[in-house]
C-alpha cells in the first residue's frame, strides 16, 4: 500500500501586521523556509518533482505563481516546477493534500508543500476589491441561488455565534486562553525546533502579554449589536511554512527519516454564506472515512479564524478542549492566510513528537463554506 510521509516541517516566525516580516518580499519569506527545509532534510533539491504553495490574494508581489518564484528565489534548480493553490484560508493545507495525493497516486515521489502570505503588503481581500461588486454578485447564477446576501467571514462568524448560542464572554475566555497557551509555549521553547528565524525575528510576534479579560471586555464589537470583537478574531499576519512529502521509494533512495505519515485527507463544503462552519461536517466525514472517533485523536490544530468557529466545533464534535490547540492558535499566534495551513501542520508534527502522541487532526474553515481535514500519524 502506498504511503505519503512527512519528512520535515519548518516555518518562519509569524509576524504582526507592520512588524518584523512586513518589509520582506513574499518570495523571500517562502525562499527562506524552502532553503531551511532542504538543508534540514538533506534531500537533493533536484529530486523534488513539484513545489505546491498556498497563497491568497495573489496580486502585487504575490502574483506570478508565487510557489515558483519562491523556489527560484531560494536558488533551487530551475527544472523543478511550482504551482500556487488558493483554497482561501486552507490554501497551504490543500497544498499538503495535493502533495500527498501525488505521492499516494504514484505519480511523484518527492514533493514540497507549503504556503506564504504577507498581509502587511497585500491586505486581506485585495484581489476581491478589484471588482466593485465583489467576486460573487456579478454572477447571475450566484444571485439566483443565494441572492445578494453579504458574503463575509465576519458575518459568518456572527452567524455561528448566534446559531450555536456562543456568548461574547465565552469567546473572550477562549481568546484569553489562546494567548496564555501561546505565551507559555514560547517561554518553554516549544516552538524553537520548528521556527527558522528571519533577519532578526526569532519568535512569533502576535501573543500579547499585556492582554487581560478586562481589556477584552472593553473593546467595541465589530458590528453594532454583534458579539465579536477584534480580541476574539485571528490576527493579520505575515509568514511562510514548508513541508517535504515523500513516498516509500523516496525515503529509501534518498536516505530520509520520516517523522509522520498522512493517515487521512479530505475536504468538504457547506453553506457559503455562513461560510466558516464547514469544519464540523468535514471532521465527521473524515473520522468516518478513517474509521476513527474523536477520542482517537491526541492533538487537534483547528484554525482560530474566530473564537466562535472553534467553540461551535468543540460543541459538535465533543473534542477535548485540552487537546485542541494546546499551544494556542491564530487569535494569539496570527493567521497569515495562505501560510497558516502549513504552519498548523508544522506545529502539529512537532507537538506529536514532543508529547509522544500518535494521531493528530488538522482542520480549517475556508472561504466558500469549505474545510480541509488531515489526520497524521507520528512515526
Beta strands, then each sheet from edge to edge (+ up, - down):
strand 1: 5-11
strand 2: 15-16
strand 3: 50-54
strand 4: 82-85
strand 5: 110-118
strand 6: 237-246
strand 7: 260-269
strand 8: 299-302
strand 9: 359-366
strand 10: 370-378
sheet 1: 2+ 6- 1+ 7- 10+ 9- 8-
sheet 2: 2+ 6- 5+ 3+ 4+
end
